[in-house]
Amino acid sequence: MLKTLRRTALRAANTSLAGSVLRTLDQARLGRAGDLAVLTYHRVDEPEARSRLYPGLISASPERFGQQLDLLTQIAQVVSMQEVLEACAGRAMLPARCVLITFDDACCDFARHAWPELKRRGLPATLFVPTAYPDRPDRHFWWDRLYAMLWHGGRDRLQCEAGRFDLTSDRQRKLAYRSLSDWIKAMPHDAALRLLDQMAAEQAAPLPPHNVLSWQTLRQLAQEGVTLAAHTQTHPLLTRVDLEEARREVSGSQADLQREIGQVLPVFAYPGGQHNAALVRMMREEGFELAFTVRRGINHIPALASGSRERRLTMNRINIGQQTSVQVLHAQLIALWCHGRTRGRV
């Protein structure tokens, strides 16, 4: 039922009538000063460009990404992470309808496709980097390994603790991917990786291509104005490791960035958005000022600036996916700005 409702809402948002309504709402300039929408992208690429990488992490094609940026320049004010930090510290005020653009995982197509579009428009962005991956071609994200195994492995069946899966059609492979990814995310991190190694060996699966930017490229991006920030070292879900390992991942990621690029802002993105109260306390102890989840919603910065620091360590973001057309993004932002104005929520 929820999926049906979501599909219906997406179709409605893409109609010409919805476009007329959005233009009318734009003229009303809804939104409170200090309301911040944080957009989350992963990859900007064509699905067929790198066929052995999981296409579900593609947020937009290069063409659609450029269109989304054009929309943002028309209806919002894109701000930098430094500006958000200043506002959260109470030293500045953000305008109404402001947007922060973030990218998780530092994938190679950021430099190839996303940054040229951002740079052309003079728009700032923040790139969250899993710092054990640059210059390590032997490291691959688990979701890419799982995809390569199911779509490009040498067997048409897979049997493991999670069940038995037929892999003779795209539909069957998609069902297997969904089941196995849920299973992997529910397991302790190290155990999940060991299991993935075992399954990949049994399936005679090829490795996916390495897909994280090099330190040299990251340094160049930082010099050109991209904000680089910590995203752990090896990208575990932090709720699937013990607290001290989580601390090592977080502090190690920050130290890696400081070593490679120099001064780094005290901001962080939780892998998969996963966090709990103990992790938030640990983030505060490690000196972080802002941390981002994947919980959907607007951030009302004046309330965060005057509230507890813990609230700034669980900030909301809006995920951008392949179904996020320009008009859908427009509708999402208008709805969130209206909600913030009428409800007064953070």
C-alpha positions in Angstrom: 0.0 0.0 0.0 2.8 2.5 0.9 4.6 1.8 -2.3 1.4 2.3 -4.3 0.8 5.6 -2.5 4.4 6.7 -3.2 4.1 5.9 -6.9 0.8 7.8 -7.1 2.4 10.8 -5.3 5.4 10.8 -7.7 3.1 10.7 -10.7 1.0 13.5 -9.4 4.0 15.6 -8.7 5.1 15.3 -12.4 1.8 16.5 -13.9 1.3 19.9 -15.5 -1.3 20.9 -12.9 1.3 20.2 -10.1 3.7 22.4 -12.0 1.2 25.3 -12.0 0.5 24.9 -8.3 4.3 24.9 -7.5 4.8 28.1 -9.5 2.0 29.8 -7.6 3.5 28.6 -4.2 6.9 29.9 -5.3 5.5 33.3 -5.8 4.3 33.3 -2.2 7.9 32.7 -1.1 6.9 30.4 1.7 9.5 29.4 4.3 11.0 30.7 7.5 14.4 32.3 7.8 16.8 29.7 9.0 15.1 26.7 7.5 17.7 24.5 5.9 17.1 21.6 3.6 20.1 19.3 3.2 20.1 17.2 0.0 21.9 13.9 -0.1 23.4 12.6 -3.4 25.5 9.5 -3.9 26.4 9.0 -7.6 25.7 11.2 -10.6 26.1 9.0 -13.7 24.4 7.0 -16.4 23.4 3.5 -15.2 25.0 1.8 -18.2 28.3 3.7 -17.9 29.8 1.3 -15.3 27.7 -1.8 -15.5 29.4 -3.7 -12.6 28.5 -1.1 -10.0 25.2 -1.1 -8.2 22.9 1.2 -10.1 20.7 1.9 -7.2 23.2 4.3 -5.8 22.9 6.6 -8.8 21.0 9.7 -7.6 20.6 11.3 -11.0 22.0 11.3 -14.5 24.4 14.2 -15.3 21.6 15.9 -17.4 19.0 15.7 -14.6 21.5 16.8 -12.0 22.2 19.9 -14.0 18.5 20.5 -14.2 18.1 20.1 -10.5 20.9 22.6 -9.9 19.2 25.1 -12.2 16.0 24.7 -10.1 17.9 25.3 -6.9 19.4 28.5 -8.2 15.9 29.7 -9.1 13.9 28.8 -5.9 16.5 28.6 -3.1 19.8 29.9 -1.8 22.5 27.2 -1.8 24.8 27.7 1.2 28.1 26.2 2.2 28.9 23.9 5.1 30.9 26.7 6.7 27.9 29.0 6.6 25.8 26.3 8.2 28.4 25.9 11.0 28.4 29.6 11.6 24.7 29.7 11.8 24.5 26.7 14.2 27.0 28.4 16.4 24.7 31.5 16.6 27.2 33.7 14.8 25.2 34.2 11.6 21.6 33.8 10.3 20.6 31.8 7.3 17.9 33.1 5.0 14.7 31.4 4.2 14.6 28.6 1.6 18.3 27.7 1.9 19.8 24.4 0.7 23.0 22.5 1.5 24.2 20.0 -1.1 26.0 16.9 0.2 27.5 13.8 -1.4 28.2 10.6 0.4 31.0 8.1 -0.4 33.3 10.3 -2.7 32.6 8.2 -5.8 34.6 8.8 -8.9 31.7 10.3 -10.9 31.6 13.2 -8.5 34.7 14.6 -10.2 33.6 13.5 -13.6 30.1 14.7 -13.7 28.8 16.4 -10.5 31.5 18.9 -9.6 31.8 20.4 -13.2 28.0 21.2 -13.0 28.3 22.7 -9.5 31.4 24.6 -10.4 29.9 26.0 -13.6 27.1 27.5 -11.4 29.3 28.6 -8.6 27.5 26.3 -6.1 29.2 24.9 -3.0 29.0 21.2 -2.0 30.2 18.9 0.7 31.7 15.5 0.0 31.7 12.9 2.8 34.7 10.6 2.4 35.2 7.1 3.7 38.9 7.6 4.1 40.2 4.0 4.0 39.1 3.8 0.3 41.2 6.4 -1.6 44.2 4.8 -3.3 43.1 1.3 -2.2 42.0 -0.5 -5.4 41.5 -3.6 -3.3 38.7 -2.0 -1.3 35.1 -2.1 -2.7 31.8 -1.1 -1.1 29.8 -4.2 -0.1 26.7 -3.2 -2.2 28.8 -3.1 -5.3 30.3 -6.5 -4.5 26.9 -7.9 -3.9 25.6 -6.5 -7.2 28.6 -7.9 -9.1 28.1 -11.3 -7.5 24.4 -11.5 -8.4 24.5 -10.1 -11.9 28.0 -11.2 -13.1 28.8 -14.3 -11.0 29.3 -17.7 -12.6 26.4 -19.5 -11.0 22.6 -19.3 -11.6 21.8 -20.3 -8.0 22.9 -19.1 -4.6 22.4 -20.9 -1.3 23.5 -19.4 2.0 22.3 -18.8 5.5 19.8 -16.3 4.2 18.1 -18.7 1.9 18.2 -20.2 -1.6 18.0 -17.8 -4.5 17.5 -18.4 -8.3 19.5 -15.9 -10.4 18.3 -16.7 -13.9 16.4 -13.4 -14.5 16.8 -9.8 -13.6 13.6 -10.0 -11.5 15.0 -12.9 -9.5 18.4 -11.1 -9.0 16.6 -8.0 -7.8 14.6 -10.0 -5.2 17.8 -11.7 -4.1 19.6 -8.4 -3.8 16.8 -6.9 -1.7 16.8 -9.9 0.7 20.6 -10.2 1.0 21.2 -6.5 1.4 18.7 -6.4 4.3 20.3 -9.4 5.8 23.8 -8.0 5.5 22.8 -4.7 7.1 21.3 -6.5 10.1 24.5 -8.4 10.8 27.6 -7.4 12.7 29.9 -5.6 10.2 32.9 -8.0 10.2 30.6 -11.1 10.0 28.8 -9.6 7.1 32.0 -9.0 5.2 33.3 -12.5 5.9 30.0 -13.9 4.6 30.2 -11.8 1.5 33.7 -13.0 0.8 32.5 -16.6 1.1 29.5 -16.1 -1.2 31.6 -14.3 -3.8 34.1 -17.1 -3.9 31.4 -19.7 -4.2 29.8 -17.7 -7.0 33.1 -17.2 -8.9 32.1 -13.5 -8.9 34.3 -10.8 -10.4 35.2 -7.8 -8.3 33.5 -4.5 -9.2 35.7 -1.6 -10.3 37.2 0.6 -7.7 35.0 3.6 -7.3 36.4 6.1 -4.8 38.4 9.2 -5.7 42.1 9.2 -5.1 43.7 11.5 -2.5 45.3 13.5 -5.3 41.9 14.2 -6.8 40.4 14.9 -3.4 43.1 17.4 -2.6 42.5 19.1 -6.0 38.7 19.3 -5.3 39.4 20.8 -1.9 41.6 23.5 -3.5 38.8 24.3 -5.9 36.3 24.8 -3.1 34.7 21.4 -2.3 34.3 20.8 1.4 35.6 17.4 2.4 34.3 15.8 5.6 34.5 12.6 7.5 32.3 9.5 6.8 34.3 6.8 8.8 37.2 5.0 7.4 35.8 1.6 6.2 32.1 2.6 6.0 30.5 0.3 8.6 27.0 0.9 9.9 28.1 2.3 13.3 25.2 0.6 15.1 26.7 -2.8 13.9 30.1 -2.3 15.5 31.0 -1.8 19.2 31.3 1.7 20.5 35.1 1.8 20.7 35.4 0.5 17.1 32.9 3.2 16.1 35.1 5.8 17.8 38.2 4.6 16.0 36.3 4.8 12.6 35.1 8.3 13.3 38.3 9.8 14.8 40.4 7.9 12.3 38.5 9.3 9.4 38.9 12.9 10.7 42.6 12.3 11.2 43.1 10.9 7.7 41.5 14.0 6.2 43.6 16.3 8.3 46.8 14.4 7.3 45.9 14.5 3.6 44.3 18.0 3.1 45.0 20.0 6.2 42.3 21.7 8.2 38.9 19.9 8.3 35.6 21.1 9.5 34.1 19.2 12.6 31.2 17.7 10.6 30.3 14.1 9.9 27.7 11.9 8.0 26.6 8.6 9.6 26.9 5.7 7.1 23.4 4.7 6.2 22.3 7.3 8.7 22.6 4.8 11.5 23.1 6.2 14.9 21.9 5.9 18.5 22.2 7.9 21.7 25.6 6.4 22.6 27.0 7.2 19.2 25.7 10.8 19.5 27.5 11.2 22.9 30.6 9.8 21.4 30.5 12.2 18.5 30.2 15.1 21.0 33.2 13.7 22.9 35.2 13.6 19.7 34.6 17.3 19.1 32.1 17.2 16.2 29.7 20.1 15.8 27.4 18.7 13.2 26.5 15.2 12.1 23.9 14.2 9.5 21.5 11.3 9.4 19.2 10.2 6.6 16.1 11.1 8.5 13.9 13.2 6.2 13.0 16.8 7.2 13.9 20.4 7.5 16.4 21.7 10.0 15.4 25.0 11.7 18.8 26.4 12.4 17.8 29.0 15.1 16.3 26.3 17.2 19.4 24.1 16.8 21.7 27.0 17.7 19.9 27.7 20.9 19.3 24.0 21.8 21.5 21.2 23.0 24.5 20.2 20.9 23.2 16.7 20.6 20.4 18.0 18.4 23.0 19.3 15.9 24.5 15.8 15.8 21.3 14.3 14.4 20.5 16.6 11.5 17.9 15.8 8.8 18.6 15.2 5.1 16.6 14.6 2.0 17.7 11.7 -0.2 17.8 12.3 -3.9 17.1 9.2 -6.0 16.5 8.2 -9.6 12.7 8.9 -9.2 13.4 12.5 -8.1 12.6 14.4 -11.2 13.1 18.2 -11.1 9.4 18.7 -10.4 9.4 16.1 -7.7 12.4 17.8 -6.0 10.5 21.1 -6.4 7.4 19.7 -4.7 9.4 18.1 -1.9 11.1 21.4 -1.0 7.9 23.4 -1.2 6.1 20.9 1.0 8.9 20.9 3.6 9.1 24.7 3.6 5.3 24.9 4.1 5.4 22.3 6.8 8.2 24.3 8.7 6.2 27.5 8.4 2.9 26.1 9.6 4.1 23.7 12.2 7.2 25.5 13.5 9.1 22.2 13.7 12.8 21.6 13.5 
